Amino acid sequence: MQTLPSFDELKAMAENVPEELEALRISMSEEVITNASESMQPRLRAQMSHINQVIAKGKNPNHTNILLMAELQQQLKRFAQALNAPESLTEHCAEIKPFVQPISSKPMPSSNTDTTNS
């Protein structure tokens, strides 16, 4: 398993060669996923894809960090909810309404009438 470089090395990479830092992030993430159990790998890949999408939305490094922090806070909130009130995760709050076609007072035009001039 790869070892994470020191903070100073990571900082230097971020400032000088950000593409190498990104490659390190991806390779280390991939290594963690491949070392996980077979049943967890799809979930971890989905999470990694979601993180990549959040990163792609960032306009600059500070914006990206703010987006990632917001995402982490949402995940922590959901984790706390799962621990404190697991039944609330399966409650449904949507109201299902039947589709009702409005009744028109005008008769619908027939589709087989000829509207062309002869």
Residue pairs with C-beta under 8 A, 6 or more apart in sequence:
1 31
1 35
2 24
2 27
2 28
2 31
4 10
4 28
5 13
5 24
10 21
13 20
13 21
13 24
14 21
14 61
29 48
32 44
33 41
33 44
33 45
33 48
34 41
36 44
50 71
51 68
51 71
54 64
54 67
54 68
54 71
55 64
55 67
55 68
57 64
57 67
58 64
58 65
58 67
78 89
81 88
81 89
82 89
